[in-house]
Amino acid sequence: MARDSNPRNDPSMLAALHPPRASTEGRPYTAPDRQWVGAGPRARPRALVLGLALVALAGCGPKAPQADAYGNFEATKVKVAAEIPGRLLEFPVEEGQSLEAGAPVGHIETTSLELQRAELAANREAVSSRTAQVAAQVAVLAEQRRLAETELARVNRLLASEAATPQQQDRASHELAVIDLQIRQAETQRTTLARELDTLAAQLSRLDDQIGRAKISNPIAGTVLAVYAEPHELVAAGQPLYEIADLRTIELRAYVTGADLARITLGAQVEVRIDGSATTQLSLPGEISWISSQAEFTPSTLQTREDRVDLVYAFKVRVANPEGRLKIGMPGEVRLPGARPATGAGA
């Protein structure tokens, strides 16, 4: 049988025509093969172009509407402080605890105040006793004056009939004058004692007020954010004990540019969005509760959807938070009603 003269069909000739050499992927190149040619370096640009095309197609899909304002949630914080100095006897307050308005949360020792009150109460009793004695003395002097007046009138009648001497008249007049002087002194003493009683009563009222302030009551309903004291510690007047805030309604402080200022009004209903997961957002209803009347420089921590501008206007959106999902400092977005005004010809 005749041998095929075509060198492509001769294995030895094929090896001579295609010697082994290193490929771009670091493996030896042998004979041409359809599968190897299909996965070679020429095929990789095609795969890259195909991937870019898929990404471009995915980017052409519908996008979520961008927010008009960005900010962070905040709440009105109240620091509850000790109103009198002393040892904190009871203080069962913990962070994250929910408290009702008016709930008792602590008690400060009042032993020294109660001792002072007992001393003042004893002084008041003594002054009251002296006041009663002076009042009785005034009554006695009043009776003595009545008798002295009667005696002076009798002596004057006798002197008119020449049955008494002028010396007797002078003596009766002097006795009446002495009694009048004693009555004035007693009245002065009674007035002084009355003022002293008023002073003691005021001091007792002040001590009663201080003793009452030793009982610490929670001022507002809310959640305890931080605790600054522990039971049995010595506290000073005005020293913060804990911080509380009502988180059932929380506010988002956001910022808009002057172009969007006309789109916000007090009481307007807006959409607030927060991050729900890595790819989703939660939408919550909100109401604009405050708008700043002055422009300010953009906060350094604020990120807007546009290039940063120099001046913005702050506003607050009140959002209900019954489930406690919103936290202080959490970022949020605001979607304002109406279309955003165009900023240029190319807008």
C-alpha positions in Angstrom: 0.0 0.0 0.0 1.4 3.4 -1.0 2.4 5.7 1.8 0.6 9.1 2.0 3.0 11.8 0.9 1.1 14.6 2.7 3.4 15.7 5.6 0.4 16.8 7.7 -0.6 13.1 8.0 2.9 11.9 9.0 3.4 12.1 12.8 7.2 12.5 12.5 6.8 15.2 10.0 4.2 16.9 12.1 6.5 17.0 15.1 9.2 18.4 13.0 6.9 21.1 11.6 5.6 22.0 15.1 8.3 21.8 17.7 7.2 22.1 21.4 7.3 25.7 22.8 6.0 27.5 25.9 2.6 29.1 25.6 1.5 32.3 27.2 -0.1 30.3 30.0 3.1 28.5 31.0 2.3 25.0 29.5 3.9 23.3 26.4 2.3 23.8 23.1 1.8 20.5 21.2 -0.2 20.0 18.2 -3.0 22.2 17.1 -6.2 21.1 18.7 -9.7 22.6 18.3 -10.4 22.6 22.0 -7.1 24.2 22.8 -7.6 26.8 20.1 -11.1 27.5 21.4 -9.7 28.2 25.0 -6.5 30.0 23.9 -5.5 33.6 24.4 -7.5 34.8 21.5 -10.7 33.6 23.2 -10.2 35.5 26.5 -10.8 39.0 25.0 -14.1 37.7 23.7 -15.1 36.5 27.3 -14.0 39.9 28.7 -16.2 41.7 26.2 -19.1 39.5 26.9 -18.7 40.1 30.7 -18.6 43.9 30.2 -21.7 43.7 28.0 -23.6 41.8 30.8 -22.5 44.4 33.3 -23.6 47.2 31.0 -27.0 45.5 30.5 -27.4 45.1 34.3 -26.7 48.8 34.8 -29.4 49.8 32.4 -32.0 48.3 34.7 -34.3 50.5 36.9 -32.5 52.3 39.8 -33.9 53.2 43.2 -34.6 56.9 43.5 -31.8 58.8 45.1 -32.4 60.6 48.4 -32.8 64.4 48.6 -31.2 64.8 52.0 -29.0 62.8 54.4 -28.4 63.0 58.1 -28.4 61.1 61.4 -31.1 60.4 64.0 -31.1 62.1 67.3 -33.3 62.4 70.4 -33.7 64.9 73.2 -31.6 63.6 76.1 -32.3 64.5 79.7 -29.6 64.2 82.4 -31.1 63.5 85.8 -28.9 64.9 88.6 -28.9 64.8 92.4 -30.5 67.8 93.9 -28.9 67.5 97.3 -25.5 66.2 98.4 -25.3 62.9 100.3 -24.8 59.1 100.1 -26.8 57.4 97.3 -28.7 54.7 99.3 -30.9 53.3 96.6 -30.3 53.5 92.8 -31.7 50.5 90.8 -31.2 52.1 87.4 -29.5 50.2 84.5 -28.7 51.1 80.9 -31.4 50.2 78.5 -34.0 50.1 81.2 -37.4 51.6 80.3 -38.8 54.0 82.9 -42.2 55.7 83.3 -42.5 59.4 84.2 -42.6 59.9 87.9 -41.2 56.5 88.8 -39.0 56.4 91.9 -35.4 55.6 90.9 -33.3 56.4 94.0 -32.9 57.9 97.5 -30.2 60.0 99.1 -29.4 59.8 102.8 -31.0 62.6 104.8 -29.9 61.8 108.4 -28.2 65.2 108.9 -31.1 67.1 107.4 -33.6 65.3 109.7 -31.4 66.1 112.7 -31.4 69.8 111.7 -35.2 69.7 111.3 -35.6 68.2 114.8 -33.5 71.0 116.2 -35.5 73.7 114.4 -38.7 72.1 115.5 -37.6 72.2 119.1 -36.6 75.9 118.8 -40.0 76.6 117.3 -41.7 75.0 120.3 -39.7 77.1 122.7 -40.4 80.3 120.8 -44.1 79.4 120.7 -44.1 78.9 124.5 -42.4 82.3 125.0 -44.9 83.9 122.8 -47.8 82.4 124.8 -46.2 83.8 128.0 -45.8 87.2 126.5 -49.4 87.2 125.4 -50.5 86.3 128.9 -48.3 89.1 130.3 -50.0 91.6 127.9 -53.4 90.5 129.1 -52.3 91.0 132.8 -50.9 94.4 132.0 -54.1 95.3 130.2 -56.1 94.5 133.3 -53.6 96.5 135.5 -54.0 99.5 133.2 -57.8 99.3 133.5 -57.5 99.5 137.3 -54.9 102.3 137.1 -57.2 104.3 134.9 -60.0 103.8 137.4 -57.8 104.9 140.2 -56.6 108.0 138.4 -60.2 109.0 137.7 -61.2 108.5 141.3 -58.2 110.6 142.5 -59.2 113.4 140.0 -62.7 113.5 141.5 -61.4 113.6 145.0 -58.9 116.4 144.1 -61.8 118.4 142.6 -63.6 118.2 145.9 -60.4 118.9 147.8 -60.5 115.4 149.3 -57.1 114.4 147.7 -53.8 116.0 147.3 -51.9 116.7 144.1 -49.3 114.1 145.1 -51.9 111.4 145.0 -52.9 112.5 141.5 -49.2 112.4 140.4 -48.8 108.9 141.8 -51.8 107.6 140.0 -50.7 109.1 136.8 -47.2 107.7 137.1 -48.6 104.2 137.8 -50.7 104.4 134.6 -47.7 105.6 132.6 -45.5 102.7 133.9 -48.2 100.2 132.9 -48.5 101.7 129.4 -44.7 101.4 129.0 -44.7 97.7 130.1 -47.5 97.0 127.6 -45.5 98.5 124.7 -42.4 96.5 125.7 -44.5 93.3 125.9 -46.0 94.1 122.4 -42.6 94.6 121.0 -41.4 91.3 122.4 -44.4 89.5 121.0 -43.7 91.0 117.6 -40.1 89.8 117.7 -41.2 86.4 118.8 -43.7 86.2 115.9 -40.9 87.1 113.4 -38.7 84.5 114.9 -41.5 81.9 114.5 -41.8 82.9 110.8 -38.0 82.5 110.3 -38.1 79.1 112.0 -41.1 78.1 109.9 -39.2 79.1 106.7 -36.2 77.1 107.7 -38.3 74.1 108.4 -40.0 74.4 105.0 -36.6 74.6 103.3 -35.4 71.5 105.1 -38.7 69.7 104.3 -38.1 70.6 100.6 -34.5 69.3 100.8 -35.6 66.1 102.4 -38.3 65.7 99.7 -35.7 66.2 97.0 -33.7 63.3 98.4 -36.2 61.1 96.7 -35.2 60.9 93.1 -38.0 60.5 90.6 -37.7 59.9 86.9 -38.8 63.1 85.0 -39.9 61.7 81.6 -40.9 58.3 80.1 -38.1 56.9 78.1 -35.1 54.6 77.9 -31.9 54.9 80.0 -29.0 55.7 77.8 -26.2 55.9 80.3 -25.7 55.6 84.1 -23.1 57.7 85.8 -23.4 56.7 89.5 -23.6 53.6 91.6 -25.4 52.8 94.9 -23.6 53.9 98.1 -21.6 56.5 96.3 -21.3 60.0 97.7 -22.8 62.5 95.3 -22.8 66.2 95.1 -25.7 68.5 94.3 -26.0 68.8 90.6 -24.0 65.7 89.8 -25.5 63.7 86.9 -26.8 60.3 87.9 -28.1 59.0 84.6 -29.2 60.0 81.1 -32.6 59.2 79.6 -34.4 59.9 76.3 -37.8 59.2 74.9 -37.1 56.9 71.9 -40.7 56.3 71.0 -40.4 59.2 68.7 -37.1 60.1 67.2 -35.9 62.9 64.9 -33.7 62.8 61.8 -31.5 65.9 61.5 -30.8 66.3 57.8 -29.5 69.1 55.5 -30.7 70.5 52.2 -29.1 73.0 49.8 -30.7 76.4 49.0 -32.1 74.9 45.8 -34.2 72.4 47.8 -35.2 74.7 50.6 -38.5 75.6 49.0 -39.5 71.9 48.9 -39.6 71.6 52.7 -42.4 73.1 54.9 -43.3 72.5 58.6 -45.7 69.6 58.9 -45.0 68.2 55.5 -45.1 64.4 55.2 -41.8 62.9 53.8 -40.3 59.5 53.2 -37.5 58.4 55.5 -35.3 55.5 54.5 -32.8 53.5 56.5 -30.7 50.5 55.7 -32.6 47.2 56.1 -29.8 44.9 54.8 -26.8 45.0 52.6 -29.0 45.4 49.5 -32.4 46.7 50.7 -33.7 49.8 52.5 -36.7 50.3 54.7 -39.1 53.1 54.1 -40.7 55.0 57.0 -43.2 57.9 57.1 -42.0 61.1 58.7 -43.1 64.7 59.4 -40.9 67.8 59.2 -40.9 69.3 62.7 -38.2 72.0 62.4 -36.5 74.1 59.8 -33.4 76.2 60.5 -33.7 79.9 59.7 -30.0 80.2 59.1 -27.6 78.6 56.6 -24.5 76.8 57.9 -21.5 75.1 56.5 -21.9 71.5 55.5 -21.0 69.2 58.4 -17.8 67.3 57.8 -19.5 64.0 58.4 -22.3 64.6 55.9 -22.2 62.8 52.6 -24.5 64.1 49.8 -25.3 62.7 46.4 -23.8 65.7 44.7 -20.5 67.5 45.1 -20.3 69.2 48.5 -21.6 72.7 48.7 -20.6 75.5 51.0 -23.9 76.3 52.7 -26.8 74.1 53.6 -30.0 74.4 55.8 -30.7 72.0 58.6 -34.1 70.5 59.2 -35.6 67.8 61.4 -38.0 65.0 60.5 -40.0 63.4 63.3 -40.4 59.6 62.9 -42.4 57.2 65.0 -40.2 54.5 66.6 -42.6 52.1 68.4 -40.4 49.0 67.9 -37.2 50.8 68.8 -35.6 50.0 65.4 -34.2 53.5 65.1 -31.1 54.4 67.2 -29.4 57.6 68.0 -26.6 58.3 65.5 -28.0 56.0 62.9 -27.8 57.4 59.3 -30.9 58.0 57.4 -32.1 59.5 54.1 -35.0 61.7 53.2 -37.1 61.7 50.1 -38.8 65.1 49.6 -42.1 65.5 47.8 -42.1 67.0 44.4 -39.4 67.1 41.7 -36.0 68.4 42.4 -35.3 71.7 40.6 -32.8 71.6 37.7 -29.4 73.0 38.6 -28.1 73.8 35.1 -28.8 73.6 31.4 -27.5 70.1 31.2 -29.7 68.9 34.1 
